[in-house]
Amino acid sequence: MNTTAADNPTQHHLSISSPVIDKGHVKYTLDGTSHQASAKIKTLTAGLPSVDTPAVELFLAATAAWLADRSIPRNGQPDRWKRHINIAFPVTNPTTWPSAQTERLLRFLSNDHWTVTPYQATQQPTLSPSQLPLIALEADAVDLFSGGLDSYAFAAANPENNRLAVGHWDMGPLKGLQERLHDDLGRSPDRLRWFHVAVKESTEDTSRTRGFLFAAAAVAVAATLRAPTVTIPENGFVALNVPLTASRTGALSTRSTHPHTLTLIGNVIQALGIDVQLDNPWLYSTKGDITRAALTQLGGIAATVSCSHPTERWRGDATYSNCGYCYPCLVRRSGIEAATGGTDPTTYKFDPRTDVDITNPKTDRRADIYAVIARLASDPHPRDLVRTAPLPPDVDRERLQDMRERSHRELRTMLDNGMTAQVRRNLGL
């Protein structure tokens, strides 16, 4: 019987070399070659008690997955997408570590085949062991703070001082953005805990496992402070992320904050004995709902970045801002205009409603608006709620469906608001 490359896919192996992440880097091997990634962790844990070992091991697993995700190109696979990845990292007890639960999580997130192989650590895994417990901090919850509209609006709508924000950046401008937005809210600087893990020379543009890394860092902080909850604020429309077209099924549409993803991460957390729950407080909210909750901070909202490709160095553009034509930007604009009555103070590079060149194949700006228009041609069907994944039993499907219908109306209204006749003709409307 003849075999093809698809029958014998390349197996990639990444192993973290040390149980200690400190001194600005993490050492690992990929397919037998030694590498060193940038890893700034001290600001995440500065002044806090030592991070509990199970939470450190969770972070090591997420770091290994993230480094593999960013280092192994999809276009080198037989189908130019699905990779076969084995990750290894040090833990205190490999025989009881929840490898199977972690594999299920990673396979759902990235649509790759993952094998998780923890190995016996030679010393107790730690994060930034040089940090002494100097700061007496309390926290009822730890919130992900990405620099996007949703997390900023949640922080604005929940001004209590007993919350901590955790931010992750892999591009320099994002760190500054998070710090400026946090400062804009009047929060104490020690209430923002950022961290940085990045491959020095990434060979893959997709980053489906980033949500796991982000959540793992927040869980490490929450477990250390005995905070019971990590909030992951994401509007329900994007969290569900029902594929706009048949060509976007599977992990071509990101699943970072899907309710099933949070359940799968929660299963790993529970198996490790970590007493922290994950919660998305915006699950039943449209982008417009979220914006209304923080309208008193409209200037800050305008400064947030929701873009799927905020910097495009390969096109000679190193600025960090909203492009205006990608799917997250279209949803963002629809929500802000729904909340303000048709205006949006955000500065975008392009407005697809007036960009007469958007349908030009050479501009590469047409794919998302075509997909959105195609999806809006029919009302969202309730069966779409489970097209991507099953929903946890405690999720209210009627509220989810209502949220999706209202999100569709926001998008339709936004597209009708100021679209020129020329662009309508170009888009075939």
Buried (B, 14 or more C-beta within 10 A) or exposed (E): EEEEEEEEBEEBBBBBBBBBBBEEBBBBBBEEEEBEBEBBBBBBBBBBBBBBBBBBBBBBBBBBBBBBBBBBBBEEBEEEBBBBBBBBBBBBEBEEBBBEBBBBBBBBBBBBBBBBBBBEBEEBBBBBBEBEEEEEBEBBBBBBBBBBBBBBBBBBBBEEEEBBBBBBBBBEBBBEBBBEBBEBBEBEEEBBBBBBBBBEEBEBEBBBBBBBBBBBBBBBBBBBBEBBBBBBBBBBBBBBBBBBBEEBBEBEBBBBBBBBBBBBBBBBBBBBEBEBBBBBBBBBBBBBBBBBBBBEBBEBBBBBBBBEEBBBEEEEBEEBBBBBBBBBBBBBBBBBBBBBEEEBEBEBBBBBBEBEEBBEEEEEBBBBBBBBBEBBEEEBEEEBBEEBBEBEEEBEEEEBBBBBEBBBBBBBBBBEBEBEEEBEEBBEE
